Amino acid sequence: MKASCKKCPDCIIYGFAIGDSGSERSKVYSDSAFSLSSYELSHKSFTFNAPFEGGTMSEKGEMRSAINELDHVLPEVTFPTVETLRDPTYEGFLYVLGNLLRTRRYGAQESRTGTVKNHLIGIVFCDGEIFSNLYFTQAIYDTMKDDLNAPIDVICSQAQQVAETLLNNEPVRQRQQIFGDELNNLLAEVSAIYQDEAKLQETLGTLYQQTQSYAETYGAIAGKKKGKKS
Protein backbone atom coordinates (compact mmCIF):
# COMPACT_ATOMS: atom_id res chain seq x y z
CA MET A 1 0.00 0.00 0.00
CA LYS A 2 3.00 2.34 0.13
CA ALA A 3 2.54 3.10 -3.56
CA SER A 4 -1.18 3.95 -3.26
CA CYS A 5 -1.99 6.94 -5.46
CA LYS A 6 -4.84 8.05 -3.12
CA LYS A 7 -6.99 9.23 -6.02
CA CYS A 8 -7.84 6.34 -8.36
CA PRO A 9 -11.18 4.46 -8.22
CA ASP A 10 -9.66 1.58 -6.25
CA CYS A 11 -8.22 3.91 -3.59
CA ILE A 12 -11.35 6.06 -3.22
CA ILE A 13 -14.02 3.36 -3.50
CA TYR A 14 -12.29 0.47 -1.71
CA GLY A 15 -10.24 2.61 0.67
CA PHE A 16 -6.67 2.57 1.93
CA ALA A 17 -4.62 3.30 5.04
CA ILE A 18 -0.97 4.40 4.91
CA GLY A 19 -0.11 5.46 8.44
CA ASP A 20 0.67 9.17 8.66
CA SER A 21 0.34 9.55 4.87
CA GLY A 22 -3.44 9.45 5.06
CA SER A 23 -6.36 7.08 4.68
CA GLU A 24 -9.71 6.73 2.97
CA ARG A 25 -12.59 4.75 4.40
CA SER A 26 -13.94 2.06 2.09
CA LYS A 27 -17.31 2.74 0.50
CA VAL A 28 -17.83 -0.99 -0.07
CA TYR A 29 -19.02 -2.69 3.10
CA SER A 30 -18.44 -6.44 3.35
CA ASP A 31 -19.13 -8.98 6.06
CA SER A 32 -17.85 -12.46 6.86
CA ALA A 33 -19.48 -15.03 4.57
CA PHE A 34 -20.91 -18.30 5.89
CA SER A 35 -21.40 -21.50 3.91
CA LEU A 36 -24.98 -22.61 3.38
CA SER A 37 -24.05 -26.21 4.21
CA SER A 38 -22.38 -27.32 7.44
CA TYR A 39 -18.63 -27.16 7.94
CA GLU A 40 -18.32 -30.93 7.73
CA LEU A 41 -19.97 -30.95 4.30
CA SER A 42 -18.33 -27.83 2.87
CA HIS A 43 -14.69 -28.09 4.01
CA LYS A 44 -11.91 -30.66 3.96
CA SER A 45 -8.55 -30.57 5.70
CA PHE A 46 -5.41 -31.42 3.73
CA THR A 47 -2.15 -32.36 5.42
CA PHE A 48 1.15 -31.48 3.76
CA ASN A 49 4.85 -31.06 4.57
CA ALA A 50 5.57 -27.53 5.66
CA PRO A 51 8.42 -25.98 3.60
CA PHE A 52 11.21 -23.74 4.87
CA GLU A 53 10.78 -19.98 4.65
CA GLY A 54 12.43 -20.03 1.24
CA GLY A 55 9.70 -22.33 -0.06
CA THR A 56 11.90 -25.43 -0.43
CA MET A 57 11.63 -28.77 1.35
CA SER A 58 15.34 -28.88 2.14
CA GLU A 59 17.84 -26.34 3.44
CA LYS A 60 21.60 -26.88 3.83
CA GLY A 61 21.10 -30.60 3.22
CA GLU A 62 18.47 -30.94 5.91
CA MET A 63 14.99 -32.18 4.94
CA ARG A 64 11.96 -30.50 6.43
CA SER A 65 9.89 -32.86 8.59
CA ALA A 66 7.26 -30.47 9.94
CA ILE A 67 3.64 -31.21 9.03
CA ASN A 68 1.03 -28.54 8.36
CA GLU A 69 -2.72 -28.67 7.82
CA LEU A 70 -4.90 -26.39 5.74
CA ASP A 71 -8.67 -26.23 5.27
CA HIS A 72 -10.02 -26.16 1.72
CA VAL A 73 -13.53 -25.34 0.59
CA LEU A 74 -15.03 -28.16 -1.45
CA PRO A 75 -16.53 -27.51 -4.92
CA GLU A 76 -20.17 -26.40 -5.28
CA VAL A 77 -20.34 -24.74 -1.86
CA THR A 78 -22.56 -21.64 -1.63
CA PHE A 79 -21.76 -18.54 0.45
CA PRO A 80 -24.74 -16.13 0.49
CA THR A 81 -23.37 -12.61 0.73
CA VAL A 82 -24.62 -9.03 0.92
CA GLU A 83 -22.35 -6.30 -0.47
CA THR A 84 -23.14 -2.67 0.36
CA LEU A 85 -21.94 0.27 -1.74
CA ARG A 86 -22.30 3.67 -0.07
CA ASP A 87 -23.04 6.89 -1.97
CA PRO A 88 -21.94 5.76 -5.45
CA THR A 89 -22.00 7.73 -8.67
CA TYR A 90 -23.40 6.03 -11.76
CA GLU A 91 -19.88 5.19 -12.94
CA GLY A 92 -18.84 4.00 -9.48
CA PHE A 93 -21.85 1.71 -9.35
CA LEU A 94 -20.94 0.21 -12.74
CA TYR A 95 -17.32 -0.24 -11.61
CA VAL A 96 -18.17 -2.18 -8.44
CA LEU A 97 -20.90 -4.18 -10.18
CA GLY A 98 -18.45 -5.08 -12.93
CA ASN A 99 -15.90 -6.18 -10.34
CA LEU A 100 -18.46 -8.49 -8.74
CA LEU A 101 -19.29 -10.03 -12.10
CA ARG A 102 -15.64 -10.44 -13.12
CA THR A 103 -14.05 -11.57 -9.84
CA ARG A 104 -12.98 -15.21 -9.79
CA ARG A 105 -10.57 -15.34 -6.85
CA TYR A 106 -10.61 -14.12 -3.24
CA GLY A 107 -7.64 -14.18 -0.88
CA ALA A 108 -3.90 -14.59 -1.34
CA GLN A 109 -4.01 -18.40 -1.58
CA GLU A 110 -6.76 -18.65 -4.20
CA SER A 111 -4.30 -18.18 -7.07
CA ARG A 112 -3.42 -21.85 -6.57
CA THR A 113 -6.43 -23.54 -4.98
CA GLY A 114 -9.41 -22.78 -7.24
CA THR A 115 -11.90 -20.18 -8.35
CA VAL A 116 -15.35 -18.91 -7.41
CA LYS A 117 -18.29 -17.45 -9.31
CA ASN A 118 -20.57 -14.71 -8.06
CA HIS A 119 -24.28 -15.12 -8.82
CA LEU A 120 -26.14 -11.83 -8.36
CA ILE A 121 -29.75 -12.34 -7.28
CA GLY A 122 -30.86 -8.77 -6.64
CA ILE A 123 -30.02 -5.11 -6.10
CA VAL A 124 -31.78 -2.70 -3.78
CA PHE A 125 -31.36 1.08 -3.57
CA CYS A 126 -32.09 2.30 -0.05
CA ASP A 127 -30.94 4.77 2.59
CA GLY A 128 -29.18 2.32 4.91
CA GLU A 129 -27.59 -1.08 5.31
CA ILE A 130 -29.81 -4.14 5.23
CA PHE A 131 -29.56 -7.60 6.82
CA SER A 132 -26.23 -9.30 7.55
CA ASN A 133 -24.69 -12.26 5.76
CA LEU A 134 -25.30 -14.53 8.75
CA TYR A 135 -28.97 -13.56 8.99
CA PHE A 136 -29.40 -14.01 5.23
CA THR A 137 -27.65 -17.39 5.21
CA GLN A 138 -29.70 -18.66 8.17
CA ALA A 139 -32.95 -17.61 6.49
CA ILE A 140 -32.00 -19.44 3.27
CA TYR A 141 -30.94 -22.50 5.27
CA ASP A 142 -34.27 -22.57 7.12
CA THR A 143 -36.04 -22.54 3.75
CA MET A 144 -33.82 -25.13 2.03
CA LYS A 145 -32.43 -27.32 4.83
CA ASP A 146 -33.94 -30.43 3.22
CA ASP A 147 -32.44 -29.68 -0.19
CA LEU A 148 -29.06 -27.98 0.33
CA ASN A 149 -27.56 -29.90 -2.61
CA ALA A 150 -29.98 -28.33 -5.09
CA PRO A 151 -28.58 -26.86 -8.35
CA ILE A 152 -27.30 -23.30 -8.13
CA ASP A 153 -30.23 -21.88 -10.14
CA VAL A 154 -32.67 -23.34 -7.59
CA ILE A 155 -30.62 -21.91 -4.71
CA CYS A 156 -30.56 -18.49 -6.40
CA SER A 157 -34.31 -18.58 -6.91
CA GLN A 158 -34.94 -19.45 -3.27
CA ALA A 159 -32.40 -16.85 -2.11
CA GLN A 160 -34.23 -14.20 -4.15
CA GLN A 161 -37.54 -15.04 -2.48
CA VAL A 162 -35.90 -14.97 0.95
CA ALA A 163 -34.23 -11.62 0.20
CA GLU A 164 -37.50 -10.04 -0.92
CA THR A 165 -39.22 -11.27 2.26
CA LEU A 166 -36.43 -10.00 4.52
CA LEU A 167 -36.37 -6.62 2.76
CA ASN A 168 -40.01 -6.08 3.69
CA ASN A 169 -38.99 -6.12 7.35
CA GLU A 170 -35.94 -3.87 7.06
CA PRO A 171 -36.16 -0.39 8.69
CA VAL A 172 -34.88 1.44 5.59
CA ARG A 173 -36.50 3.50 2.86
CA GLN A 174 -36.26 1.59 -0.39
CA ARG A 175 -36.30 3.55 -3.62
CA GLN A 176 -36.03 0.56 -5.95
CA GLN A 177 -35.66 -3.21 -5.93
CA ILE A 178 -34.21 -5.00 -8.96
CA PHE A 179 -34.85 -8.72 -9.31
CA GLY A 180 -35.64 -11.29 -12.00
CA ASP A 181 -35.81 -10.17 -15.63
CA GLU A 182 -35.09 -6.55 -14.72
CA LEU A 183 -31.86 -7.63 -13.03
CA ASN A 184 -30.89 -9.86 -15.96
CA ASN A 185 -31.38 -6.95 -18.37
CA LEU A 186 -29.24 -4.68 -16.19
CA LEU A 187 -26.44 -7.25 -15.93
CA ALA A 188 -26.54 -7.72 -19.70
CA GLU A 189 -26.14 -3.96 -20.16
CA VAL A 190 -23.20 -3.87 -17.74
CA SER A 191 -21.54 -6.83 -19.49
CA ALA A 192 -22.00 -5.06 -22.83
CA ILE A 193 -20.19 -1.99 -21.49
CA TYR A 194 -17.28 -4.11 -20.29
CA GLN A 195 -17.07 -5.80 -23.69
CA ASP A 196 -17.04 -2.49 -25.56
CA GLU A 197 -13.58 -0.92 -25.24
CA ALA A 198 -14.72 2.59 -26.20
CA LYS A 199 -17.62 2.63 -23.72
CA LEU A 200 -15.46 1.10 -21.00
CA GLN A 201 -12.71 3.68 -21.47
CA GLU A 202 -15.28 6.47 -21.37
CA THR A 203 -16.86 5.10 -18.19
CA LEU A 204 -13.55 4.54 -16.40
CA GLY A 205 -12.21 7.90 -17.59
CA THR A 206 -15.23 9.69 -16.12
CA LEU A 207 -14.91 7.70 -12.90
CA TYR A 208 -11.23 8.56 -12.58
CA GLN A 209 -12.03 12.26 -12.96
CA GLN A 210 -14.66 11.92 -10.23
CA THR A 211 -12.36 10.15 -7.78
CA GLN A 212 -9.48 12.53 -8.50
CA SER A 213 -11.75 15.54 -7.86
CA TYR A 214 -13.00 13.91 -4.64
CA ALA A 215 -9.45 13.16 -3.48
CA GLU A 216 -8.30 16.73 -4.13
CA THR A 217 -11.33 18.21 -2.36
CA TYR A 218 -12.04 15.84 0.53
CA GLY A 219 -9.43 13.07 0.52
CA ALA A 220 -5.87 12.56 1.75
CA ILE A 221 -4.49 14.70 -1.09
CA ALA A 222 -6.68 17.62 0.02
CA GLY A 223 -5.23 17.46 3.53
CA LYS A 224 -1.71 17.43 2.13
CA LYS A 225 -2.37 20.49 -0.01
CA LYS A 226 -3.81 22.38 2.95
CA GLY A 227 -0.74 21.52 4.95
CA LYS A 228 1.54 22.98 2.26
CA LYS A 229 -0.48 26.22 2.08
CA SER A 230 -0.28 26.73 5.81
VENLINRA-V346856 format. One record per pair of residues at least 24 apart in sequence whose ideal C-beta (glycine too) atoms are under 10 Angstrom apart, sorted by sequence separation. I is the first residue (numbers start at 1). GAP is how many residues later the second one is. D is the distance in Angstrom with one decimal. If there is no record, write none. Layout:
i = (I,I)
gap = (GAP,GAP)
d = (D,D)
//
This chain:
i = (45,46,138,139,45,46,137,44,45,46,97,136,139,140,44,45,79,136,139,43,44,42,43,44,42,43,44,93,136,42,43,131,135,39,42,93,131,41,42,119,130,42,43,119,121,122,42,83,117,121,131,41,42,119,120,121,130,131,37,42,72,73,79,81,83,88,119,121,122,130,35,85,121,122,131,35,37,70,75,77,79,80,121,124,130,131,37,73,74,82,83,84,85,119,121,124,130,36,37,72,73,78,80,121,122,126,129,130,35,36,72,82,84,86,121,122,128,130,35,36,70,73,86,121,124,128,129,34,35,36,84,126,128,130,33,34,35,84,122,127,128,33,34,84,124,126,127,128,32,33,34,82,126,127,33,82,124,125,126,127,32,33,82,125,126,31,82,83,124,125,126,30,31,82,124,125,126,30,31,81,124,125,29,30,31,80,82,123,124,125,29,30,79,80,82,123,124,28,29,80,81,82,122,123,124,28,29,80,81,122,123,27,28,29,80,122,27,28,79,80,120,121,122,26,27,78,80,121,123,26,27,28,80,122,123,25,27,80,122,78,121,120,123,28,120,123,27,78,120,46,120,28,27,78,120,28,77,13,28,78,13,33,76,78,13,76,80,13,76,80,78,78,13,80,12,78,82,9,13,14,80,9,13,80,82,10,14,9,13,101,9,100,10,97,98,101,102,9,97,100,101,98,102,97,98,101,97,94,95,98,94,97,98,93,97,31,34,34,94,29,31,32,33,34,94,31,32,33,34,36,31,32,34,35,36,98,30,31,33,34,38,31,33,34,36,37,31,36,94,98,35,42,94,98,34,37,41,36,37,41,95,36,94,95,38,94,37,91,92,36,37,91,94,95,35,90,91,94,95,36,91,92,93,91,92,90,91,95,89,90,91,89,91,92,36,88,91,92,90,91,89,89,92,36,89,24,24,24,22,13,24,9,12,24,8,12,23,24,22,23,24,9,12,13,22,8,9,12,21,22,8,11,12,22,7,9,10,12,13,22,9,12,18,21,22,8,9,12,16,17,21,7,8,11,16,6,7,5,6,7,12,5,7,8,12,7,11,12,6,7,11,5,6,11,7,6,7,6,7,6,4,5,6,6)
gap = (24,24,24,24,25,25,25,26,26,26,26,26,26,26,27,27,27,27,27,28,28,29,29,29,30,30,30,30,30,31,31,31,31,32,32,32,32,33,33,33,33,34,34,34,34,34,35,35,35,35,35,36,36,36,36,36,36,36,37,37,37,37,37,37,37,37,37,37,37,37,38,38,38,38,38,39,39,39,39,39,39,39,39,39,39,39,40,40,40,40,40,40,40,40,40,40,40,41,41,41,41,41,41,41,41,41,41,41,42,42,42,42,42,42,42,42,42,42,43,43,43,43,43,43,43,43,43,44,44,44,44,44,44,44,45,45,45,45,45,45,45,46,46,46,46,46,46,46,47,47,47,47,47,47,48,48,48,48,48,48,49,49,49,49,49,50,50,50,50,50,50,51,51,51,51,51,51,52,52,52,52,52,53,53,53,53,53,53,53,53,54,54,54,54,54,54,54,55,55,55,55,55,55,55,55,56,56,56,56,56,56,57,57,57,57,57,58,58,58,58,58,58,58,59,59,59,59,59,59,60,60,60,60,60,60,61,61,61,61,62,62,63,63,64,64,64,65,66,66,67,67,68,69,70,70,71,71,72,72,72,73,73,73,74,75,75,75,76,76,76,77,78,79,79,80,81,81,82,82,82,82,83,83,83,84,85,85,86,86,86,87,87,89,89,89,89,89,90,90,90,90,92,92,93,93,93,94,95,95,95,96,96,96,97,97,98,98,99,99,100,100,100,100,100,100,101,101,101,101,101,102,102,102,102,102,102,103,103,103,103,103,104,104,104,104,104,105,105,105,105,106,106,106,106,107,107,107,108,108,108,108,109,109,109,110,110,111,111,111,112,112,112,112,112,113,113,113,113,113,114,114,114,114,115,115,116,116,116,117,117,117,118,118,118,119,119,119,119,120,120,121,122,122,123,125,187,190,191,193,194,194,195,195,195,196,196,196,196,197,197,197,198,198,198,198,199,199,199,199,199,200,200,200,200,201,201,201,201,201,201,202,202,202,202,202,203,203,203,203,203,203,204,204,204,204,205,205,206,206,206,206,207,207,207,207,208,208,208,209,209,209,210,210,210,212,213,213,214,214,215,216,216,216,218)
d = (5.4,5.6,9.8,8.5,7.1,7.9,9.7,9.9,5.5,5.8,8.0,7.2,7.8,9.8,7.3,7.6,9.6,7.1,6.1,5.1,5.6,9.9,6.8,8.3,10.0,5.9,5.7,9.1,6.9,6.3,6.6,9.8,7.4,8.9,5.9,9.5,8.4,7.7,9.9,6.3,8.7,9.2,8.1,8.6,9.2,9.6,4.3,9.2,8.5,5.1,5.2,8.2,8.6,8.3,8.8,8.2,7.5,8.1,9.0,8.9,9.3,9.7,8.2,8.2,9.4,9.8,5.3,9.4,8.5,6.6,7.4,9.6,5.1,5.8,8.6,9.4,9.3,8.2,7.6,9.3,9.7,9.8,4.6,8.2,9.9,6.5,6.4,8.5,9.7,9.9,9.8,9.9,9.9,8.6,9.5,9.4,5.0,7.5,7.5,6.2,7.7,8.6,8.8,9.3,5.4,8.4,8.9,9.5,5.3,4.4,7.9,9.6,9.7,9.8,6.4,7.5,8.0,6.4,6.9,7.2,8.7,8.7,8.7,9.7,6.2,7.5,7.7,10.0,5.7,6.3,9.1,7.6,4.2,9.0,9.6,6.8,9.0,5.3,8.5,5.7,7.9,4.0,7.6,7.6,8.8,4.3,4.8,9.7,9.6,7.4,8.9,8.3,6.1,8.2,4.9,6.5,8.6,9.6,4.5,7.9,9.3,9.4,6.7,7.0,6.6,7.5,7.0,9.5,5.9,4.5,8.6,7.7,6.8,5.7,8.5,4.6,8.9,8.6,8.7,5.4,7.2,7.9,8.7,6.1,8.7,6.5,9.0,8.2,5.0,8.1,7.4,7.8,8.1,9.4,5.9,7.6,7.3,6.6,4.0,9.8,7.8,9.8,6.8,4.3,8.9,7.1,7.8,5.1,8.5,6.3,8.1,8.9,5.6,6.8,4.6,4.6,6.3,7.7,7.8,9.3,9.5,7.2,8.5,9.9,4.6,8.8,8.8,9.4,9.2,8.7,6.5,9.2,5.6,9.6,6.5,9.1,7.1,8.9,6.2,8.4,7.6,6.8,7.4,9.8,9.5,9.4,7.8,9.7,9.2,9.5,6.5,6.2,8.6,8.3,9.9,8.9,9.9,8.0,9.7,9.5,9.5,9.1,8.1,7.2,7.8,9.3,8.6,9.8,7.8,9.8,5.7,9.0,5.9,6.0,8.4,8.5,8.6,8.4,6.8,8.7,8.6,7.1,6.5,8.9,9.9,9.1,9.0,5.7,9.2,6.9,9.1,9.8,9.5,8.3,10.0,6.7,9.4,9.8,7.9,9.6,6.8,6.0,7.3,5.5,8.3,7.7,9.9,9.2,9.9,7.6,6.1,9.9,5.4,9.3,9.7,9.5,9.7,6.1,6.5,6.6,9.9,9.0,5.5,5.7,8.6,5.6,6.4,9.1,10.0,6.1,4.4,7.6,8.9,7.8,9.7,8.7,8.6,7.6,9.8,4.6,9.4,9.8,7.9,8.2,6.2,8.5,9.3,6.0,10.0,8.9,9.7,9.5,9.4,9.6,9.1,10.0,7.8,7.5,9.7,8.9,7.6,9.4,5.9,7.3,8.6,9.1,5.0,9.2,10.0,6.0,8.0,5.4,9.9,5.7,9.7,8.8,7.6,8.0,10.0,10.0,9.0,9.8,9.8,5.1,6.1,8.7,3.9,9.6,8.4,9.1,9.0,7.2,9.1,7.2,7.3,10.0,6.5,8.0,9.6,9.3,5.6,9.1,10.0,9.0,9.4,9.7,9.1,7.8,9.6,8.7,9.2,7.4,9.2,5.7,9.9,9.6,9.3,6.3,7.4,6.6,9.9,5.2,8.3,7.2,2.8,9.1,6.3,4.0,7.0,7.8,6.5,7.3,8.5,9.4,8.2,8.3,8.8,9.9,9.8,6.3,5.1,5.8,7.9,10.0,7.1,6.2,9.5,6.1,9.9,9.8,8.4,5.9,7.9,7.4,8.2,9.6,4.7,9.7,9.7,8.9,9.5,9.2,8.0,8.6,6.7,3.8,8.2,9.8,5.7,7.3,8.6,8.6,9.8,9.9,7.0,6.2,8.6,4.7,6.0,5.5,8.9,9.1,9.8,8.6)
//
